[in-house]
């Protein structure tokens, strides 16, 4: 499933966005950096879209290609580009 922009309500219905191995660019506001950031990402078997159990906001776990590790975007994000 390809979504160019995902809202909170849509996010709750999505279980997996991409096939394993799909590369994409994700943009979201990062509290840690106090600004909007853009990251190159890859969908792996560790990635998922879910809802926080306590606070009930949506989140996406993705593999950050440049940082070589799993990262998380929460509440809202935008998928800018998808490539195989």
N, CA, C and O of each residue as an XYZ file, in Angstrom:
336
protein
N       0.844     -1.172      0.000
C       0.000      0.000      0.000
C       0.892      1.237      0.000
O       1.839      1.315      0.782
N       0.606      2.179     -0.845
C       1.388      3.398     -0.945
C       0.545      4.572     -0.495
O      -0.543      4.804     -1.022
N       1.041      5.303      0.469
C       0.361      6.501      0.947
C       1.335      7.658      0.852
O       2.441      7.575      1.385
N       0.951      8.729      0.188
C       1.851      9.870      0.067
C       1.811     10.727      1.324
O       2.789     11.402      1.645
N       0.704     10.706      2.028
C       0.586     11.416      3.298
C      -0.371     10.616      4.169
O      -1.440     10.205      3.717
N       0.008     10.404      5.384
C      -0.815      9.589      6.261
C      -1.283     10.432      7.440
O      -0.480     11.099      8.091
N      -2.587     10.400      7.712
C      -3.130     11.146      8.837
C      -3.306     10.201     10.008
O      -3.183      8.986      9.858
N      -3.594     10.755     11.171
C      -3.741      9.923     12.362
C      -4.851      8.885     12.198
O      -4.664      7.722     12.555
N      -5.992      9.288     11.667
C      -7.095      8.343     11.534
C      -6.777      7.257     10.502
O      -7.102      6.089     10.714
N      -6.149      7.632      9.401
C      -5.757      6.646      8.395
C      -4.691      5.714      8.954
O      -4.687      4.516      8.670
N      -3.803      6.268      9.738
C      -2.686      5.523     10.289
C      -3.163      4.359     11.156
O      -2.550      3.292     11.139
N      -4.223      4.541     11.899
C      -4.724      3.499     12.775
C      -5.206      2.273     12.008
O      -5.293      1.184     12.575
N      -5.520      2.439     10.730
C      -6.026      1.328      9.938
C      -4.923      0.623      9.151
O      -5.159     -0.456      8.606
N      -3.737      1.198      9.079
C      -2.658      0.644      8.266
C      -1.786     -0.261      9.122
O      -1.295      0.161     10.169
N      -1.591     -1.498      8.690
C      -0.749     -2.443      9.432
C       0.659     -2.499      8.853
O       1.630     -2.553      9.608
N       0.789     -2.488      7.540
C       2.091     -2.472      6.880
C       1.986     -1.615      5.647
O       1.107     -1.824      4.810
N       2.877     -0.648      5.527
C       2.813      0.270      4.405
C       3.460     -0.267      3.141
O       2.938     -0.051      2.047
N       4.589     -0.965      3.266
C       5.387     -1.318      2.107
C       5.813     -2.770      2.142
O       5.725     -3.437      3.173
N       6.279     -3.251      0.997
C       6.903     -4.564      0.933
C       8.295     -4.461      1.553
O       8.920     -3.401      1.509
N       8.778     -5.558      2.130
C      10.122     -5.604      2.691
C      11.127     -5.233      1.601
O      11.042     -5.724      0.476
N      12.077     -4.365      1.942
C      13.101     -3.937      0.999
C      12.789     -2.646      0.265
O      13.634     -2.146     -0.477
N      11.599     -2.095      0.453
C      11.223     -0.848     -0.206
C      11.917      0.337      0.459
O      11.929      0.451      1.685
N      12.494      1.216     -0.358
C      13.116      2.448      0.134
C      12.116      3.585      0.007
O      11.308      3.605     -0.921
N      12.167      4.534      0.943
C      11.286      5.691      0.901
C      11.923      6.843      1.651
O      12.903      6.663      2.374
N      11.362      8.023      1.474
C      11.791      9.210      2.198
C      10.654      9.613      3.118
O       9.500      9.686      2.696
N      10.983      9.874      4.374
C       9.975     10.234      5.364
C      10.312     11.597      5.952
O      11.475     11.912      6.200
N       9.276     12.397      6.169
C       9.437     13.743      6.717
C       8.493     13.881      7.903
O       7.314     13.535      7.813
N       9.021     14.392      9.026
C       8.200     14.573     10.224
C       8.855     15.547     11.191
O      10.046     15.838     11.082
N       8.069     16.050     12.139
C       8.609     16.935     13.168
C       9.220     16.072     14.261
O       8.560     15.190     14.811
N      10.488     16.333     14.571
C      11.193     15.567     15.599
C      11.361     16.433     16.847
O      12.071     17.439     16.823
N      10.710     16.038     17.923
C      10.847     16.766     19.189
C      12.305     16.822     19.627
O      12.761     17.837     20.155
N      13.030     15.739     19.410
C      14.435     15.655     19.806
C      15.270     16.768     19.176
O      16.183     17.299     19.810
N      14.958     17.121     17.929
C      15.707     18.142     17.204
C      14.986     19.490     17.159
O      15.545     20.483     16.693
N      13.750     19.520     17.642
C      12.906     20.727     17.631
C      12.751     21.321     16.229
O      12.733     22.540     16.052
N      12.638     20.428     15.235
C      12.431     20.887     13.868
C      11.924     19.731     13.009
O      11.936     18.574     13.428
N      11.480     20.066     11.805
C      11.051     19.059     10.842
C      12.294     18.479     10.177
O      13.183     19.210      9.740
N      12.338     17.153     10.109
C      13.484     16.469      9.511
C      13.019     15.560      8.375
O      11.859     15.153      8.320
N      13.926     15.259      7.494
C      13.674     14.347      6.388
C      14.736     13.262      6.448
O      15.923     13.552      6.604
N      14.307     12.007      6.326
C      15.224     10.876      6.423
C      15.026      9.916      5.254
O      13.909      9.734      4.770
N      16.130      9.300      4.803
C      16.063      8.207      3.829
C      15.829      6.935      4.633
O      16.534      6.672      5.608
N      14.844      6.151      4.225
C      14.440      4.998      5.019
C      14.270      3.754      4.165
O      14.148      3.823      2.942
N      14.266      2.622      4.842
C      14.018      1.335      4.194
C      13.034      0.555      5.066
O      13.136      0.558      6.293
N      12.083     -0.110      4.415
C      11.110     -0.934      5.138
C      11.711     -2.321      5.327
O      12.001     -3.010      4.349
N      11.899     -2.736      6.584
C      12.464     -4.048      6.905
C      11.455     -4.847      7.717
O      10.362     -4.368      8.019
N      11.834     -6.067      8.066
C      10.941     -6.915      8.869
C      10.722     -6.355     10.275
O       9.782     -6.768     10.954
N      11.564     -5.426     10.724
C      11.408     -4.806     12.047
C      10.520     -3.571     12.017
O      10.201     -3.019     13.071
N      10.118     -3.130     10.842
C       9.323     -1.905     10.707
C       7.841     -2.192     10.918
O       7.355     -3.294     10.659
N       7.139     -1.171     11.396
C       5.698     -1.311     11.590
C       5.045      0.038     11.787
O       5.701      1.032     12.098
N       3.734      0.050     11.599
C       2.904      1.210     11.910
C       1.981      0.760     13.025
O       1.345     -0.289     12.925
N       1.906      1.550     14.086
C       1.084      1.149     15.219
C       0.501      2.338     15.962
O       0.619      3.485     15.533
N      -0.131      2.033     17.088
C      -0.714      3.041     17.965
C      -0.119      2.865     19.353
O      -0.069      1.755     19.883
N       0.333      3.972     19.937
C       0.921      3.934     21.271
C      -0.111      3.392     22.261
O      -1.248      3.863     22.296
N       0.281      2.411     23.057
C      -0.660      1.731     23.951
C      -1.230      2.643     25.032
O      -2.399      2.505     25.394
N      -0.442      3.560     25.548
C      -0.894      4.435     26.636
C      -1.491      5.737     26.115
O      -2.597      6.116     26.502
N      -0.754      6.428     25.230
C      -1.163      7.760     24.781
C      -2.036      7.752     23.530
O      -2.607      8.781     23.169
N      -2.145      6.607     22.868
C      -3.052      6.386     21.729
C      -2.713      7.163     20.465
O      -3.563      7.260     19.580
N      -1.514      7.721     20.339
C      -1.158      8.389     19.085
C      -0.494      7.392     18.138
O       0.091      6.408     18.591
N      -0.577      7.631     16.836
C       0.031      6.729     15.858
C       1.544      6.922     15.781
O       2.066      7.986     16.113
N       2.231      5.880     15.341
C       3.678      5.965     15.123
C       4.085      5.013     14.017
O       3.364      4.072     13.684
N       5.265      5.277     13.451
C       5.840      4.404     12.443
C       7.289      4.130     12.845
O       8.053      5.053     13.125
N       7.651      2.859     12.868
C       9.035      2.444     13.092
C       9.621      2.143     11.723
O       9.054      1.368     10.953
N      10.768      2.764     11.420
C      11.395      2.572     10.113
C      12.902      2.433     10.284
O      13.453      2.816     11.316
N      13.562      1.887      9.276
C      15.009      1.747      9.293
C      15.618      2.975      8.635
O      15.373      3.228      7.455
N      16.407      3.739      9.379
C      17.086      4.931      8.879
C      18.352      4.481      8.143
O      19.286      3.972      8.762
N      18.379      4.669      6.841
C      19.484      4.203      5.996
C      20.800      4.889      6.374
O      21.833      4.226      6.463
N      20.776      6.187      6.593
C      21.999      6.935      6.888
C      22.540      6.653      8.286
O      23.754      6.561      8.471
N      21.657      6.515      9.266
C      22.079      6.256     10.645
C      22.271      4.764     10.909
O      22.796      4.378     11.954
N      21.847      3.925      9.960
C      21.978      2.470     10.067
C      21.305      1.925     11.329
O      21.895      1.149     12.081
N      20.058      2.350     11.542
C      19.330      1.870     12.703
C      17.847      2.191     12.638
O      17.400      2.967     11.792
N      17.097      1.588     13.537
C      15.656      1.788     13.612
C      15.361      3.139     14.264
O      15.977      3.499     15.267
N      14.423      3.875     13.693
C      13.963      5.154     14.220
C      12.445      5.135     14.281
O      11.803      4.249     13.717
N      11.880      6.111     14.964
C      10.424      6.170     15.118
C       9.928      7.594     14.890
O      10.497      8.552     15.413
N       8.874      7.719     14.113
C       8.177      8.992     13.938
C       6.803      8.819     14.546
O       6.146      7.803     14.320
N       6.361      9.797     15.314
C       5.054      9.652     15.954
C       4.141     10.834     15.673
O       4.586     11.934     15.343
N       2.879     10.573     15.813
C       1.761     11.505     15.657
C       1.430     11.801     14.198
O       0.291     11.575     13.789
N       2.362     12.291     13.404
C       2.089     12.499     11.980
C       3.403     12.529     11.213
O       4.450     12.879     11.757
N       3.328     12.159      9.952
C       4.494     12.138      9.081
C       4.027     12.166      7.642
O       2.843     11.999      7.350
N       4.970     12.378      6.754
C       4.658     12.417      5.330
C       5.676     11.543      4.597
O       6.880     11.650      4.833
N       5.190     10.687      3.716
C       6.040      9.873      2.863
C       6.199     10.636      1.557
O       5.219     10.866      0.848
N       7.439     11.033      1.232
C       7.672     11.911      0.084
C       8.018     11.167     -1.193
O       7.647     11.611     -2.279
N       8.714     10.053     -1.091
C       9.181      9.339     -2.285
C       9.288      7.861     -1.942
O       9.711      7.503     -0.843
N       8.911      7.015     -2.867
C       8.994      5.569     -2.670
C       9.704      4.974     -3.871
O       9.406      5.328     -5.012
N      10.643      4.072     -3.621
C      11.375      3.406     -4.700
C      11.748      1.989     -4.266
O      11.943      1.730     -3.078
N      11.843      1.112     -5.191
C      12.191     -0.291     -4.906
C      13.670     -0.467     -4.853
O      14.152     -1.576     -4.626
